[in-house]
């Protein structure tokens, strides 16, 4: 159990803590209603969407473009601090 807690802490430190990407969350709710509906629309697991919204996971610039397209906006509008992504 302690190892898991350590990994979580390390992940938070690496990806910016528990800061939610409020712009992304708002756009998802505005366009799709729920994260689950958005995940289904882009053919992605809802856990991946949740982790990206919570800044626990980063996505590649290609995926950022796909998500922005589905949300009818530009990647910079919903991923403002992301300069480089990783799969």
Secondary structure, 3 states (H helix, E strand, C coil): CHHHHHHHHHHHHHHCCCCCCHHHHHHHHHHHCCHHHHHHHCCCCHHHHHHHHCCCCCCCHHHHHHHHHHCCCCHHHHCCCCCCCCC
